[in-house]
Amino acid sequence: MNLIRVSRPQINRRKFLQISGISSMGFLLGGCGTPIFEDVVGKLSEPLNQKVEKLIFQPQQLVTEFSASDIEPEALIINTFRSTPIIDPAEYRLIVDGEVNNPLSLSIAEIQALPLTSMIIRHVCVEGWAAIVQWGGISLREVVALAQPKANVQYAYFKSADGYYESWDIASALHPQTLLAYQKNGEPLPVENGAPLRLASPIKLGYKQSKWVTRITLASYLSPFKGYWEDQGYEWFAGL
C-alpha cells in the first residue's frame, strides 16, 4: 500500500464533530476519560446512528496511512480505566471462544509467530485529541479465522485484564486494519498502552480500542452489556 503524506490538522471538538457527522450526537456530552453526565442524547439516537453508520461503512476499504516521519511519539495520551493490571507474559493466554468451532488459547509466543502487520494511523479520542502512531501486531481477522466462527456470528466481545469490556460488529472486527497490537512505534508495546495485547484500528474511536485484551468472544447477538462507556450512554458503533 502506498503511503500518502498527510499534514496533521488541528482537531478541536467542533471540527471533530463536523467530520463525525450524525454519529456525533452519541458522544457530544462526554469524553473517553471521566463522563460528565449521563448521555441522554446518545441513548435516544443510537438505533438510528447504528443503522446509518453500518450503511456507510465499507468493511474492506483501507484508511489512508501515514509515513514514519509523521509519527507523534509523545501525542498518545494514556487514559486509565482502573489501575494498570499486572500481567505475567509467561502466563498470559488470549482466549477466543463463543460461537466457534475451534476455541483458542494462545500464548504470546504463538501470537507473535503469526504474520506481523504494521500500520501508521491516526488514533482519535472522543475528547477531541488525536495522535499518529505506528502499531504492529496481528490482524484480528487472522485470529478469528483460526477460531472458525460459525456462520451466524455478528459480534465480537472483548474482555480486558482490568475489567474493561467492549463489543464490536463483526465487519469492523474483520477490517484489514484492525489489529491486536503488541508493538508501538517499532518497540514492544508499553504496559501503560495495553501490553501484552491491545486493539488498534483507524476505523473506531479510542474508547473502542481495548487495552490488555485477554478474551475475545464471538456471538450472534448483542448483549445488553455492550461496553463500559456505552453502558453509560456513549455511542456503540463509534466509527470514523
C-alpha positions as CSV (number, residue, x, y, z in Angstrom):
1,M,0.0,0.0,0.0
2,N,1.4,3.4,-1.0
3,L,1.8,5.8,1.9
4,I,0.3,9.3,1.3
5,R,1.9,12.1,3.3
6,V,-0.8,14.0,5.1
7,S,-0.2,17.0,7.2
8,R,-1.7,16.9,10.7
9,P,-4.7,19.1,11.1
10,Q,-5.6,20.8,14.4
11,I,-8.5,18.8,15.6
12,N,-10.7,20.7,18.0
13,R,-14.1,19.5,19.3
14,R,-16.1,21.5,16.8
15,K,-14.1,20.2,13.8
16,F,-14.2,16.6,15.2
17,L,-18.0,16.7,15.5
18,Q,-18.3,18.1,12.0
19,I,-16.3,15.3,10.4
20,S,-18.0,12.7,12.5
21,G,-21.5,13.6,11.1
22,I,-24.6,12.0,12.5
23,S,-22.7,9.9,15.0
24,S,-21.5,13.0,16.9
25,M,-24.8,13.1,18.8
26,G,-23.9,9.9,20.6
27,F,-20.9,11.4,22.3
28,L,-21.5,15.1,22.3
29,L,-21.9,15.1,26.1
30,G,-18.9,13.0,27.2
31,G,-15.3,12.1,26.8
32,C,-13.1,9.0,27.0
33,G,-11.8,9.9,30.4
34,T,-14.4,10.6,33.1
35,P,-18.0,11.1,31.9
36,I,-19.5,14.5,32.5
37,F,-23.1,13.2,33.0
38,E,-25.5,10.6,31.6
39,D,-25.6,10.8,27.8
40,V,-29.4,11.0,27.1
41,V,-28.9,12.2,23.5
42,G,-26.8,9.1,22.8
43,K,-29.4,6.7,24.2
44,L,-32.1,8.3,22.1
45,S,-30.1,8.5,18.8
46,E,-28.1,5.3,19.0
47,P,-30.5,3.0,17.0
48,L,-30.5,5.5,14.1
49,N,-26.8,6.0,14.4
50,Q,-26.1,2.3,14.2
51,K,-28.2,1.9,11.1
52,V,-26.7,4.9,9.3
53,E,-23.1,4.0,10.2
54,K,-23.4,0.4,9.2
55,L,-24.9,1.6,5.9
56,I,-22.0,3.8,5.0
57,F,-19.2,1.6,6.5
58,Q,-17.1,-0.2,3.9
59,P,-15.7,-3.3,5.5
60,Q,-12.7,-3.8,3.1
61,Q,-11.9,-0.1,2.3
62,L,-8.5,0.8,3.6
63,V,-7.9,4.0,5.6
64,T,-5.0,6.1,4.3
65,E,-1.9,5.6,6.4
66,F,1.0,7.9,7.2
67,S,4.7,7.9,6.8
68,A,7.3,7.2,9.6
69,S,8.2,10.9,9.7
70,D,4.6,11.7,10.7
71,I,4.7,9.7,13.9
72,E,4.0,11.7,17.1
73,P,5.8,9.8,19.9
74,E,4.5,12.0,22.7
75,A,1.0,12.7,21.5
76,L,-0.8,9.5,22.6
77,I,-2.4,10.3,25.9
78,I,-2.8,7.5,28.4
79,N,-6.3,7.2,29.7
80,T,-6.8,4.8,32.6
81,F,-10.0,2.9,33.4
82,R,-8.8,1.5,36.7
83,S,-5.3,0.7,37.8
84,T,-2.9,-0.8,35.3
85,P,-3.1,-4.6,35.6
86,I,-0.1,-6.7,36.3
87,I,0.2,-9.5,33.7
88,D,2.9,-12.1,33.6
89,P,3.8,-12.6,29.9
90,A,4.8,-16.2,30.6
91,E,1.3,-17.0,32.0
92,Y,-0.7,-14.9,29.6
93,R,-3.2,-16.5,27.3
94,L,-5.6,-15.0,24.8
95,I,-8.8,-16.9,24.9
96,V,-11.1,-16.9,21.8
97,D,-14.4,-18.6,22.4
98,G,-18.1,-18.3,21.9
99,E,-19.9,-19.5,18.7
100,V,-16.8,-21.0,17.2
101,N,-15.8,-24.5,16.0
102,N,-12.2,-24.2,17.2
103,P,-11.8,-22.4,20.5
104,L,-8.3,-20.9,21.1
105,S,-5.9,-20.4,24.0
106,L,-2.9,-18.6,22.6
107,S,0.4,-17.7,24.3
108,I,2.3,-14.5,23.4
109,A,4.8,-16.7,21.6
110,E,2.1,-18.3,19.5
111,I,0.6,-14.9,18.8
112,Q,3.9,-13.4,17.7
113,A,4.5,-16.4,15.4
114,L,1.6,-15.3,13.3
115,P,2.2,-12.8,10.4
116,L,3.2,-9.3,11.6
117,T,1.2,-6.4,10.3
118,S,2.3,-2.8,10.8
119,M,0.4,0.4,10.2
120,I,0.9,4.1,10.9
121,I,-2.6,5.6,11.6
122,R,-4.2,8.4,13.5
123,H,-5.6,7.4,16.9
124,V,-8.7,9.6,17.6
125,C,-10.2,10.2,21.0
126,V,-13.7,11.3,21.6
127,E,-12.4,14.1,23.7
128,G,-11.1,15.8,20.5
129,W,-7.3,15.0,20.5
130,A,-5.5,12.7,18.1
131,A,-2.1,11.1,17.7
132,I,-0.3,9.5,14.7
133,V,1.0,6.1,16.0
134,Q,2.7,3.1,14.4
135,W,1.1,-0.1,15.7
136,G,2.4,-3.6,15.0
137,G,0.7,-6.9,15.7
138,I,-1.5,-9.5,14.2
139,S,-4.6,-8.9,12.1
140,L,-7.7,-9.7,14.2
141,R,-9.3,-11.4,11.3
142,E,-6.4,-13.9,11.3
143,V,-7.3,-14.9,14.8
144,V,-11.0,-15.0,14.1
145,A,-10.3,-17.3,11.1
146,L,-8.2,-19.6,13.3
147,A,-11.2,-19.9,15.7
148,Q,-13.5,-20.9,12.8
149,P,-16.5,-18.8,13.6
150,K,-20.0,-20.2,12.9
151,A,-22.0,-18.6,10.1
152,N,-24.3,-16.7,12.3
153,V,-21.6,-14.7,14.2
154,Q,-22.3,-10.9,14.1
155,Y,-20.4,-9.5,17.1
156,A,-17.1,-9.7,18.9
157,Y,-16.8,-9.1,22.6
158,F,-13.5,-8.1,24.2
159,K,-12.6,-8.6,27.9
160,S,-9.6,-6.9,29.4
161,A,-7.4,-7.8,32.4
162,D,-8.5,-4.6,34.2
163,G,-12.2,-5.4,33.9
164,Y,-12.9,-3.2,30.9
165,Y,-15.2,-4.7,28.3
166,E,-16.2,-3.8,24.7
167,S,-18.1,-5.2,21.8
168,W,-17.7,-4.6,18.0
169,D,-19.7,-5.5,15.0
170,I,-18.0,-8.4,13.2
171,A,-17.5,-6.5,10.0
172,S,-15.4,-3.9,11.8
173,A,-13.5,-6.6,13.7
174,L,-12.6,-8.2,10.4
175,H,-11.5,-5.0,8.7
176,P,-7.9,-5.4,7.3
177,Q,-6.6,-2.6,9.5
178,T,-8.0,-3.9,12.8
179,L,-5.1,-5.3,14.8
180,L,-4.3,-7.0,18.0
181,A,-1.1,-4.9,18.6
182,Y,1.9,-5.8,20.6
183,Q,4.2,-3.1,19.2
184,K,4.1,0.7,19.4
185,N,6.3,2.8,17.2
186,G,8.5,-0.2,16.4
187,E,9.1,-1.1,20.0
188,P,7.5,-3.6,22.3
189,L,4.1,-2.2,23.5
190,P,4.4,-0.5,26.9
191,V,2.3,-1.8,29.7
192,E,0.5,1.5,30.1
193,N,-0.5,1.4,26.4
194,G,-2.1,-2.1,26.8
195,A,0.7,-4.7,26.8
196,P,0.8,-7.5,26.1
197,L,-2.1,-7.1,23.6
198,R,-4.5,-4.3,22.7
199,L,-6.9,-3.4,19.9
200,A,-5.7,-0.8,17.4
201,S,-7.7,0.4,14.4
202,P,-8.2,3.6,12.3
203,I,-11.9,2.9,11.9
204,K,-13.0,3.3,15.6
205,L,-12.8,5.9,18.3
206,G,-10.3,5.4,21.1
207,Y,-12.6,4.0,23.7
208,K,-13.4,1.1,21.4
209,Q,-9.8,0.1,21.3
210,S,-9.5,-2.1,24.4
211,K,-6.1,-2.5,26.2
212,W,-4.8,-5.6,28.0
213,V,-7.2,-7.9,26.0
214,T,-7.5,-11.4,27.5
215,R,-10.6,-12.8,25.9
216,I,-12.5,-12.5,22.6
217,T,-16.0,-14.0,22.5
218,L,-17.8,-14.3,19.1
219,A,-21.6,-14.2,19.2
220,S,-24.7,-13.9,17.1
221,Y,-26.4,-11.4,19.4
222,L,-25.6,-8.1,21.0
223,S,-25.7,-8.3,24.8
224,P,-27.4,-5.6,26.9
225,F,-23.8,-5.0,28.3
226,K,-22.3,-3.6,25.2
227,G,-19.2,-1.8,26.6
228,Y,-18.1,0.1,29.7
229,W,-18.7,3.6,28.2
230,E,-21.5,2.6,26.0
231,D,-23.4,1.3,29.0
232,Q,-23.1,4.9,30.4
233,G,-24.6,6.4,27.3
234,Y,-21.8,6.6,24.7
235,E,-22.4,5.6,21.1
236,W,-21.9,1.9,20.4
237,F,-20.7,1.8,16.8
238,A,-18.3,4.8,17.3
239,G,-17.0,4.6,13.7
240,L,-14.7,7.1,12.0
